[in-house]
Amino acid sequence: MMRLGELERAVMDVLWDRGTPLTVREVAEALHNRELAYTTVMTVLDRLAGKEMVERERAGRAWSYRPAASREAYIAQLMLDALDLSSSRDAALVRFARSVSGTEAEVLRAALAEEAADGKADRKD
């Protein structure tokens, strides 16, 4: 998965935050503080569609856009891609686990325990 540029990320943040399909005009209005041209926003959304980051469908004469995946799924994929850069995924994971806060560690422990429980339930079927 590709990393997003700063403007692409701003557009994606609008789409993720709104949670509903938006037209180019609606995205441009949400980014009004950046004073972007309509055509700039349209180009960014078109490029994001090409990268399969957004899905689009006709909404009358315009297109509406929505994220192809959640923000969390995107960030998780970035983390997995970063692990692929390491010569030792295990060492990178250990270093990451040691760098998170206590609360974050608890979240990771709970997720791993849930995953382990789900795996045991799948094997019993």
C-alpha positions in Angstrom: 0.0 0.0 0.0 1.3 3.4 -0.9 1.8 6.2 1.6 -0.4 9.2 1.0 0.9 12.6 0.3 -0.2 15.5 2.6 -3.1 16.6 0.4 -4.2 13.1 -0.3 -4.2 12.5 3.5 -6.3 15.6 4.1 -8.8 14.5 1.5 -9.0 11.0 3.0 -9.4 12.5 6.5 -12.5 14.3 5.2 -13.9 11.1 3.7 -13.1 9.0 6.8 -14.5 11.7 9.2 -17.7 12.2 7.3 -18.5 8.5 6.9 -20.8 9.1 3.9 -20.1 9.3 0.2 -19.2 12.9 -0.8 -19.0 14.7 -4.1 -15.9 16.7 -5.2 -17.7 19.9 -4.2 -18.4 18.6 -0.7 -14.8 17.6 -0.2 -13.6 20.9 -1.5 -16.0 22.8 0.9 -14.7 20.7 3.8 -11.2 21.8 2.9 -12.2 25.5 2.5 -9.4 26.6 4.8 -6.8 25.3 2.2 -8.3 27.4 -0.6 -8.0 24.6 -3.1 -9.4 24.8 -6.6 -12.3 22.5 -7.4 -10.2 20.9 -10.1 -7.3 20.2 -7.7 -9.7 18.3 -5.4 -11.1 16.5 -8.4 -7.6 15.5 -9.5 -6.7 14.2 -6.0 -9.8 12.2 -5.8 -9.2 10.7 -9.2 -5.7 9.7 -8.2 -7.0 8.2 -5.0 -9.4 6.2 -7.1 -6.5 5.0 -9.3 -4.7 3.9 -6.1 -7.8 2.1 -5.0 -8.0 4.2 -1.8 -11.5 5.4 -2.7 -14.5 4.0 -4.6 -16.7 6.2 -6.7 -20.1 6.0 -8.1 -22.4 8.3 -10.1 -24.5 10.7 -8.1 -26.6 12.4 -10.7 -24.2 14.2 -13.0 -21.3 14.1 -10.4 -19.3 11.4 -8.8 -19.5 10.6 -5.1 -16.5 9.2 -3.3 -16.1 7.0 -0.3 -13.1 5.3 1.3 -12.3 1.8 0.1 -11.2 0.9 3.6 -11.3 2.3 7.1 -8.6 4.6 8.5 -7.7 1.8 10.9 -7.3 -0.7 8.1 -5.1 1.8 6.2 -2.9 2.4 9.2 -2.6 -1.3 10.0 -1.5 -2.0 6.4 1.1 0.8 6.7 2.4 -1.0 9.8 2.6 -4.3 8.0 4.3 -2.7 5.1 6.9 -1.2 7.5 7.5 -4.7 9.0 8.2 -5.9 5.5 11.1 -3.5 5.4 12.8 -5.2 8.3 15.3 -8.1 7.9 13.8 -9.4 11.1 10.0 -9.0 11.6 10.3 -10.5 15.0 12.9 -8.0 16.2 10.8 -5.1 14.8 7.7 -6.4 16.5 9.5 -6.8 19.8 10.9 -3.3 19.5 7.5 -1.9 18.7 5.8 -3.7 21.6 8.4 -2.3 24.0 7.8 1.2 22.7 4.0 1.4 23.3 2.4 2.9 26.4 0.9 0.7 29.2 -2.6 1.3 27.9 -1.6 0.5 24.3 0.1 -2.7 25.6 -3.1 -3.7 27.2 -5.0 -3.2 24.0 -2.5 -5.3 22.2 -2.7 -8.1 24.8 -6.5 -8.1 24.7 -6.4 -8.3 20.8 -3.9 -11.1 20.8 -5.8 -13.0 23.5 -9.0 -12.6 21.5 -7.2 -13.8 18.3 -5.8 -16.8 20.2 -9.3 -17.7 21.5 -10.8 -17.3 18.0 -8.1 -19.7 16.7 -8.9 -22.3 19.3 -12.6 -22.1 18.6 -11.9 -22.5 14.8 -9.8 -25.6 15.5 -12.6 -27.3 17.5 -15.1 -27.0 14.7 
